Amino acid sequence: MKKVFLIGLKDLKIRSRDFNAFIMILLMPLILIFVLGLVFQPIMTSKPFIIDTAVVNLDNDYISDILINDVLKSEELSKFINLFFLNDENELKDSIEKGKYAAGIVINENFTKNIVSSKEDKILILADPEQTTKSGVIKNIVDSFVLEVLKRSTVIEITSKTLIKENLIKQEDLNTLIYHWSNDIENINSKIGVKLVNEKGEETRGIVAMDYYAVGMGVMYLLFAANSGTESIFEEKRKGTYQRLSIMPVKENSIFSGKVFGIFLLTLTQFILIILITKFFYGVSWGNSFFGLIIMVFSSVLCFSGFSILLASLMKSESQIGSIGSTISMILGFVGGSMWPIFIFPNWLNAISKFTPNRWAIDGFFKLIFENGSVKDIIPHSSILILMTIIFYSIGLTIFRLKEKRNV
């Protein structure tokens, strides 16, 4: 194990002294993050965060009307919520499944009467799984509205019973008072703040271009860094260094494991530096979950290191790794969401992107950055990346072993 570590550390030192590699895997992504962050921020901020929301209102009474007309259609919320009215729940579900709307609201029949009489009732929220942030906003607004209505309804019920019981007010006066209290519910929209939330109702951040491209370029250049490390395997074989190592008292498996560990160290170092530099010099937020960030960093680095090993197993020289590997990195970056925002992907590209490690890594980091996610929230993303890692390493190492047997 010590020999594996020393070989990996040796490769990291050698690559850190390579000025061309430094420009490609560290300086270039930092420049791109800075330029793209400045260029696209005005575009992202000028394009509103629009949430297409369908409503099925089976109640058509005053509380549901207040929710629709005084809250969702209020001057503040109407800036980013587009309402569409449908006739029945089945039509709504079908539209949500097709991705036509980010969220759907179903207000049950007699909702107003049930709420006023303190009977149990709820508003159904349907969400497009591909637009969880947007549907989370709608959920938070509706939850806030219903909670406020319930609070007022409970206060009215308890107060009215107490006043009548103590003979402090007549029934006809109480009815007038309840009418005024109920009408005051129209002011609820002033109590509902506008904030981006995830499905759990937790506050999230708006889209910041610098943050977006820090993740996008950082993830895309993981493969560039890993490819730079795999080039050393072919380079040392060409120069005979690898063969000299093999005649030393070091097992073949330890040598190769050391080379793989060196690729991992190089990629990990590059990504950590990008995170630190963008955080302290570009003001990029990497979320509030330190352990979530660690998990996403390690799973992403492992995955792209494994993918680089798979690529190297299919190549014949370091020049092929440099040219073909770079091309594949750019393609994965384009399809996976590194170069342009995922939230404007057409449906066909959104589906294809799910087969790339870039997309799972980017989505995981976005959970932490834009949705204040925790470790629990990024488990699906890190799990997929680890699964890809196992697949990539297994195939790549098998091909390498088969090649070695042919050369013996």
N, C-alpha and C positions, 0 to 999 in steps of 0.2 A: 504493500500500500504506500509506503514511504517513497519507493522508486517511481510509482505512478504520479504521486504528488510532485516530485522533483522534476520529472520530465515535463509535466504540465506547466509548472512554474517557469522552467527554462524557456518553453515556447512563448509564454506570455512576455517574458523579458525581451526576447528577440523581436517579437512583433511590435512591442512598445517603442523600439528604437527605429522602426521602419517609418520614415517620414511620409512616404506615399500612402501607406496603410493608415497612418494617423489622419491624413487629410480626408481619405475616403470614408472611414468608419466613425470619425468623431467630428471633425471640423465641418464636413459637408452637411450632415444632418442638422447640426446647430445653425448653420447659415440658412438652410431651407426652412427650418422652424421659424426663425426670426423673420425672414422675408414673407413667407406664406401667412404667418400670423398677422403681420402688419397689412398685407395686401387684402386679405379676405375678411378681416374683422369688420370693416365698414359694410361689406356685402352681407355678412351674417347678421349684423345688428339692424341693417335696413330692411332685411326680410323678416317679417314678424314670425313668431313661433305660432303658426296657425294650427288649430285643433279642429278638424272636421268632426262634429258631434251630431249624431242622430237622436231624435227624441220621439218616444211614443207616449203621449199623454192620455191615459184612459180616465183620468180623474176630472180634469177640466173644472176644477173648483178653485177657490181663491188662494189657497196655499201653493198649489202647483203652479198657478198663474204667476204668483210672486216669484217663485223659483225661476221660472222661464223669463218673464218680462222684466223683473226688477233686479235679478241677480245675473243670470247668464247673458241677458241682453243689456246689462248695464254698460255705461260708457267705458268703464275701465276694462271689463272682461270681454266685451264685444270686439276689442282690438285683436284678440288672438283666438276667439272661439267663433266658429261658423256653425250655426244651428241648421239642421235639416229635420223636417217633421215627417214621420212615417205613420202608417195606419195601424200596423200590428207588430207584435213581438217577433213573429217568424220572419217577416220581411227584414226586420232589424238584424236578427241573428245572421241571416243569409248575407246581408250587406257587410257586416263585421267580418265574417269568415272570408269574404272576397277582398278584404282590405280597403273597402271604399271609405269607411269611417274609422277614426282612431278610437272612438268610444261611443257607446250607446246608453241612453237613459230610458228606463221604463218606469213610468209612474203608475202604480196600480189604481184600479177603480176604487172610489171611496177613500182614497188616501187622506184627503183633507178631513173628512168626517172621523176617520179612525184616529188621526193624530189629535184632533181637538178633544175627542172623548177619551183620550189616553189609552186607546187600544193599540196593540202591537201592529206595526206596519213598517215597510221599508221600501226604499227606492232601489231598483235593480240597476247595477252598472255593468255593462258588457264592454270588454276591452279587446282590441286587436293585439295579439301577443307580440307583433312586430313593432308596436308603437306604445310600449309600456309607460314611457315617461309622459307622453301626452294623455293617455287614459288616466294616469295617476293624478294629473292636474284636475281632471273632471271629477274624479273620485273624491279628492280632497275638498273641492268646492261644495259638492253635494253633501258630503259628510258634515261639513261645517254648517251648512244650511239646516239640515235635519236636526243636528244637535242643538242649534239655537232655537228652533221651533219647539223641540221637546222640552227644553229648559223653560221656555215661556209658558208652554202648556201646563207643565207641572206646577209652576208657580201660581198660575191662575187657578188650577184645581184646588191646591192646598189652601190658598188664600181665601177663595170663595167659601169653602167648607168651614174654615175657621171663623170668618166674619159672620156667616149665617148662624153658626153654632153659638157664638157669643152674643148674638142679636145686635151686632154693631152696624148692620146695614140691611136694608130691605132688599127683597129679591129683585124688584124692578130696577132699583138703583144699581144692584150688582150686575144685572144684564147690560146696562148702559156702560158700566165700567169695563166689563169683559169685552164689549164691542170695541172700546177705545184701545184696550191692551192688544186685542187681536189685530186691529188695523195698524198698530205700531210695528207689527212684524215686517212691514214693507221697508223699514229702515235696516233690515238685517244685512243687506248688501254692504253697508258701511262697516260691518263687523267682520266681513270675510275678506282677508287680505289676498293679494295676488302673489303667488309664489309657485315655482316649479317644484313638483313633488314626484316621488316614485310611488310604486303601488302601495307601499306601507304608509303613505301620507307624510313621509319625511321630506323636509325641505331640500331642494336641489338647486344647482346653479344653472344659469342660462348658458347657452353655447358661446364659448369664448374661443376665437380662432387660434390664439396662441396655445391654449391648452389642447385644442383638438389636434393641431399639427405636431405638438410635442409628443403626443401619443402616436399619431399616425406615422410620422417620420422615424420616431424612435423604434417602433415595431418593425417598420420596413427595413431599416438599416441593421436590425439584428441579423438578418440573413447575410448582408454584406460582410459584417464582422465575422460571422461563422465561416463564410466562404474564404475569408482571408486566412483564417486558421487552418482550414482544410488544405489550402494551397501548400502549406508547409510540409504536409505528408508527401505530396508528389515532388516537391522541391528537394526534400532530404533524400528521397529515393533516387532522384536524378543525380544529385551530387555525391551519393554514396554514404551520406551521414547515417541514414536509416540502417544500412547494412553494417556499418561499424558498431552501431548500438546493439545489433542482433548478435554479434560475436562476444559481447560482454556478458557477465553473469546476470543477465536480465532476461526473463521469459518474454517470448514474442507477444503474448497476451498483455503483459505489463507495459511493453513499449507502446502497443497500439492504444491501450487504455489511457496511458499518459498523454498521447497525442489528442485523444478525444477529450480528456480532462483539460488540456491546454485550450482547445476550442471553446469549451464551456467557460473557462476563466476569462478568456479574451472577450467573449460576447457579454458575459456578466459585467465585467469592468466597464465596457463601453456603455452599456445601458445605465449602469449606476451613475456614471459621469454625466450622461445626458440628463438624467433625472435631477441630479444635484445642480448642474449648471442652469437648466431651465427654471428650476425652482427659485434659486437665489439671484439670478441675473435677469431672467425673463418674467419672473413673477407668476410662473405656472403653478397651479394647485394640483397636487397629486392625491387629493382626497384626505379624509380624516382617519382612515383606518390604516395604521402602520403595518399591522400583521397582514391585512388584506393586500397591501401594496407588495410586501415581501413575497407572499404566495404568488401573486400575478407575475412579478419579476422573475422568480425562479422557474415557474411553469412555462413562461414564454421563452426564457433563455434555453431551457432544456429542449423545448419543442423545436426551436429554430436551429439549435446545435444538431439535433437528431436529423432534421431535414437536410442540413448541410452534409452530414455523413452519408445520407442516402444519395444526394447529388454526386458527392465525390466517388461513391461506389460505381456510378454509371459513367464517370469521366475517365480520360486516359492521361491527362496532364494538367498542370496548374493553369496553363493558358485557357483551357476549356472551362475550368472552374471560374476563372476571371471573367470570361466573355459570356458563356451560357448561364452561369450562376447569376451574373448581374442582370441579365435579361429576365430570368425567372423571378428575381427579386422585384423588378419593376412591374412585371405582370401581376404578381401576387399583391403588390402594393396598390395597383389600380383596382383589381377585383375585390380586394379585401377591405377597402375603405381608407387606405392611408393617404391617397391623393385628393379624394373629393368626398364630401360628407355622406355618411351612410344613410342619414335620414332623407336624402333626396334620391336614393337608389330606386330605379323601377323594380317592379316585383320580380322579374326574371333574373336581374342581376343580384338582387337581395338573396334569392334562393341559391344562386351559384356561389356567392361569397361565403356561405355557411360551410363550404368544403375547404376553405383556406384557413391556415393557422392565424393569419393576420386578423381575420374578422373576429375570431374568438378572443384573441388577445385584446384587440381594440375595444370590443364590447365589455370585456371584464374591467379594463381600466376606466372606461366611461361610467360603469356602475359606481366605481369609487369616486371619480372626479365630479361628475355631473348629477349623480343621484345620492351622494353621501352614503354609498353602500358599505356594508360590513363584510367580514369574512364569509358569513353565510350567503351573502348575495353573489359572491364571485365563485363559489364552489362549482356550479355547473360549467363555468368557463374554464377554470383551472383544470377540472377533471377531463374535459374534452382535450385540452392541450396536453395533459399527461398521457392520455390514450393515444393521441397522435405521436407523441414522443416514443412510446413503446413500439408503435407500428414502424415509424421511420428508422429507429435504431435496429430493430429486428431485421428488417429487409436489407438495410444498408450493410450491417455487419455480416449477414449471410452472403451477400454478393461479394464482399471483400474476401471472405474465407474461401469462397469458390475460386476467385481469381488467384489467390495465393496457392491453392492446390494445383491449379493448372500450370503455374510458374515453377513448381517444384520439379 
